[in-house]
Amino acid sequence: MTIRANKFTPEVLLSAPRRSAAVPNQDGTLALYTVATYSFRSHKKTAEIKVLNIKNGQSNLVTNDEKAREPVWLGHGNELIWLKEGEKGATQLIHGDADDIGTTYIVGVVPGPVSNLKLRVLGDGKAAIAVVGKARPDGSLYNPELEPKKYSSARVYDSLMVRHWDTYVTPNRNAIWYGSLEKLNGRFTASNLTNALKNTQLESPIPVFGGTNHFDIAGTGVVFVAKDPTLNPAANTKSSCYYLPVSSFSAPPSQNLQKFVVKGLEGASTGPVLSPNGVSAAFLQMRQNGYESDKNQIVLIPDIREPSIIVEVLKSNDGKGLWDRSPSAISWSQDGRSLYLRAEEHGKGLLFHLDIPATPLDINELPRPLTNSGHVSDVKPLSADSPLLFVSSSNLIDNSFYTVIDPSKPSNARQISSDSRNGTSFKLSNEQVSDIWFKGSGDYKVHAWVLKPSNFTEGKKYPLAYLIHGGPQGAWNDEWNTRWNPAVFAEQGYVVITPNPTGSTGYGQAFCDAIRNSWGGLPYEDLVNGFSYIKENLDFVDTSRSVALGASYGGYMMNWIQGHPLGREFKALVCHDGVFSMANQISSDEQYFPNHEFGGPFWTAIKNWERWDPVRFTGEWATPQLVIHNALDYRLPISEGLAAFNVLQERGVESRFLSFPDENHW
């Protein structure tokens, strides 16, 4: 940590070093990670690659080259490979050594921008690598710096998508490129890269947030997920898992691409992983096409050489699955006999263990939790031959900590390193954090986190900051966040309460699904009940001095609250990139989202779309409001924020509009 704060302010949050998840070397002595830091003095970012001594918790700098990124271990010993931005858009593969810091050489040069480096050791002195880079329609690597000058700025589209997230879609598509590294005369050299997706019409990783979680490699080949190219990508989420056998990572594939078809699973796929021996594969897939927040089911292919044998793990007769949690990521144990799952549960992001018996069809025991607090961001085997796990996590007061966990004795977890010294570098502590449960609008309880100021004094009353999350299928979890950080608000003197109303994830799939056709219904009633609970039960909160804030769906809820009685309980509202007009969601990029949420496209489900439209209640808007909306927000275009501000101004309601021309939905 380079910062010792007297008070946790927005400046401290943004300038605090951002440490990545860490990856141990094969003997479990060092862990590799990166650190990015922003300086308000220089207004520049710095980047570092570091290694952590797992035994004593001390770190050493490998390089602070600002163009270096994505380091990975290179087999036995402490050799490393990382990517570096080169000249004219090229990418260099750089070799380094944690035992000989400062000595580097270029392994190879990729003639274009690539990222998402993955590596798998093939044998002594050999390794397979894979990266992601844009491919032209002819399958060659796209390099924007070498493209010929265009004399027209016109864009022409005959199908969707036109734009996605914050960019206009072009004919160039994501592709996975594989190659090999081989040690000759004491130095590694890289082969040319092969486009694994050439002539398939497939795109992987799936835009816009797909990355290393959408593909994996082993000595046997490449596994990845991709959307069905015959379906409209704006109206469908359906994607499948594919396997490309590769006999030589230095040559084009000689075998045909295989597609894993799971009967009954028609939704989005993610997280494909190959077992350590490259024989088995696992991935996650949803049941419903068009529903991005459906529950992820666990799929196992015991032997990729027999692709017709596919196991839907913990399958139930009703199709819902025996485990009422939706894992977001999956990984193998070092011996290939277990799976580790990351899933939300009651406002936490936990790590679970699942044994894989010799006969996978016999799996009937539910995954066993290995953690009970915080939010796990990554897990790796501590070493190549150890059952212990190296776990990267965060929580509401600590931005990054690493622990070693024994799956047979998870309660004896040992912390290796905390980037903020368990929050003390920020003057934050666990004593500030608690939670509450209150009655929802139906026969269920709603969970919320409570954060008090670090200087909280018994007997004193504090104003309330009521934070509403986006999604709407999302949740406030016990995790660190650099976009919406509850501790920042708490340190301004507020008691911060972050409810997880109907539609939130981590409380069972039925609770998540219940928001469909009820955007301003059940969740709003939950929030009303939550506010009443706070007023009646938390004597340290002065609800007469309350503000409510939200982004995306949380911003929608600010606009909905404005037109309803709860809005009069607050001194001010903050709407960040929120929905103002339901009909205007037709201009959004991913049309499957509103189509699912409101029971179909606008012209087939007009009543559902209009029922929960904040526009209908603008005649009641009266609470002062800050509207934040950004120019590159193509999820909810800037006209949403401008319209809300127009209404507030015309009604004479104290209001302010804030916009960033170079920012997106976040």
Buried (B, 14 or more C-beta within 10 A) or exposed (E): BEEEBEEBBEBBBBBBBBBBBBBBBBBBBBBBBBBBBBEEEEEEEBBBBBBBBBEEEEBEEBBEBBBBBBBBBBBEEBBBBBBBBBEEBBBBBBBBBBEEBEEBEBBBBBBBBBBBBBBBBBEEEBBBBBBBBBBBEEBEBBBEEEEEEEEEEEEEEEEBBEBBBBEEBEEBBBBBBBBBBBBEEEEBBBBEBBBBBBEBEBBBBBBBEBEBBBBBBBBBBBBBBBBBEEEEBBBBBBBBBBBBBBEEBBEEBEEEBBEBEBEEBBBBBBBBBBBBEBBBBBBBBBBBBBBBBBBBBBBBBBEBEEBEEBBBBBBEEEEBBBBBBBBBBBBBBBEBBBBBBBBBBBBBBBBBBBEBEEEBEEBEEEBEBBBEBBBBBBBBBBBBEBBBBBBBBBBBBBBBBBBBBBBEEBEEBEEBBBBBEBBBBBBBEEEBBEBBEBBBBEEBEBBBBBBBBBEBEEEEBBBBBBBBBBBBBBBBBBBBBEEBBBBBBBBBEBBBBBBBBBBBBBBBBEBBBBBBBBBBBBBBBBBBBBBBBBBEEBEBBBBEBBBBBBBBBBBBBBBBBBBBEBBEBBEBBBBBBBBBBBEBBBBBBBBBBBBBBBBEBBEEBBEBBBBBBBBBBBEBBBBBBBBBBBBBBBBBBBBBBBBBBBBBEEEEBEBBBEBEEEBBBB
